[in-house]
């Protein structure tokens, strides 16, 4: 389930000039990962408190190709609420928790909903205390019924 959340890479948010045009947008090296633009004060993993590393620019690509280790920056995991953490840190948190570390939003959204004129159902994955993930179904009846009960 953890792998359903996207891996992304950090790209510094572009500053705007007085006319609203982007400054310092950077000519970033291409990546298979989706770019997530973050302002400087949000460009940190709040688990390990390490700053995210921006990708290399194309002008420094020759430097990247000549590196002996060939390692890219660690990919980041983006939660459904939009918060971003190092992949390792985010996965460890999700292993034991059901809510975002920062905003407490649910990490697992409903799989599906179904609505009919007289009822609706919400299908969701939840982790039990035994750490097993199960599918639950919550059904809401949308009509009220009146029954006559006679006690003798």
C-alpha positions in Angstrom: 0.0 0.0 0.0 2.9 2.4 0.7 4.0 2.1 -2.9 0.6 3.6 -4.1 1.8 7.0 -3.0 4.0 8.8 -5.6 7.7 9.3 -5.5 8.7 12.8 -6.4 11.8 15.0 -6.5 12.3 18.4 -4.8 12.7 21.4 -7.1 13.1 24.9 -5.5 10.1 27.1 -6.0 10.8 29.8 -8.5 10.9 33.4 -7.2 8.9 35.9 -9.2 10.1 39.3 -10.4 7.9 42.5 -10.1 6.1 41.5 -13.2 5.2 38.0 -11.9 7.7 36.1 -14.2 9.7 33.3 -12.7 13.3 33.9 -11.7 15.9 31.2 -11.2 13.5 28.5 -12.5 16.5 26.4 -13.3 17.2 24.2 -16.2 16.9 20.9 -14.2 18.3 17.6 -15.4 15.4 15.4 -16.7 14.0 12.8 -14.3 11.3 10.1 -14.3 10.0 11.5 -11.0 7.4 14.3 -10.8 8.8 17.7 -9.8 7.4 19.1 -6.6 8.1 22.8 -6.1 8.7 23.8 -2.5 9.6 27.1 -1.0 12.8 27.1 1.0 11.1 27.0 4.4 9.3 23.8 3.3 12.3 22.0 1.7 13.1 19.9 4.7 12.1 16.4 5.9 10.5 16.9 9.3 11.3 13.4 10.4 15.1 13.5 10.1 15.3 17.3 9.9 17.6 17.2 6.8 17.1 19.6 4.0 16.1 18.2 0.6 18.8 18.4 -2.1 17.7 20.2 -5.3 18.4 18.3 -8.6 21.4 19.1 -10.7 21.1 21.7 -13.5 21.7 20.8 -17.1 24.7 23.2 -17.1 26.3 21.0 -14.4 25.3 17.7 -16.1 28.9 17.0 -17.1 29.7 17.0 -13.4 26.9 14.6 -12.7 28.0 12.2 -15.4 31.6 12.2 -14.1 30.7 11.4 -10.6 32.0 8.0 -9.7 29.2 6.9 -7.4 26.5 7.6 -10.0 24.0 8.0 -7.1 21.0 10.3 -7.5 19.4 12.2 -4.7 17.1 10.1 -2.5 13.5 10.2 -4.0 10.9 11.8 -1.8 7.4 10.4 -0.9 4.4 12.7 -1.2 1.5 12.0 1.0 -2.1 12.5 -0.2 -2.3 15.7 1.8 0.7 17.1 -0.2 3.4 16.9 2.5 6.7 15.6 1.3 9.3 13.5 3.2 12.3 11.4 2.4 11.1 8.1 1.0 12.8 6.1 3.8 11.4 8.4 6.6 7.8 8.5 5.1 7.7 4.7 4.6 8.8 4.1 8.2 6.1 6.4 9.5 3.4 4.8 7.4 4.4 1.4 8.7 3.1 2.3 12.1 0.7 5.2 11.6 -2.5 6.0 9.7 -2.3 9.8 9.7 0.2 12.4 8.3 3.0 13.4 10.7 2.3 17.1 10.2 -1.4 17.7 9.5 -2.9 14.4 10.8 -4.8 13.8 7.5 -5.7 10.2 6.7 -2.9 8.5 4.7 -5.3 6.0 3.2 -8.2 7.5 1.3 -11.4 5.6 0.6 -11.0 3.1 -2.2 -14.4 3.8 -3.5 -17.9 5.1 -2.7 -21.2 4.0 -4.1 -24.4 5.9 -3.7 -28.0 4.8 -4.3 -31.2 6.7 -3.6 -31.7 5.0 -0.3 -28.1 4.1 0.8 -24.5 4.9 0.4 -21.4 2.8 1.0 -17.7 3.8 1.6 -15.1 1.1 1.0 -11.8 1.8 2.8 -8.5 0.0 3.7 -7.6 0.2 7.4 -4.8 -1.3 9.5 -5.9 -3.1 12.6 -4.1 -3.3 15.9 -2.6 -6.6 14.7 -1.0 -4.6 11.9 -3.0 -6.4 9.2 -4.7 -4.2 6.6 -8.3 -5.0 6.0 -11.0 -3.7 3.7 -14.0 -2.2 5.6 -17.4 -1.1 4.3 -19.4 1.6 6.0 -23.0 1.7 4.9 -25.3 4.7 5.6 -29.1 4.3 5.2 -30.5 7.4 3.8 -34.2 6.7 4.7 -35.8 6.5 8.0 -38.2 3.8 8.9 -40.8 3.9 11.5 -41.8 0.7 13.4 -44.6 0.2 15.8 -43.5 -1.7 18.9 -46.0 -3.0 21.3 -44.9 -4.2 24.6 -47.2 -6.5 26.5 
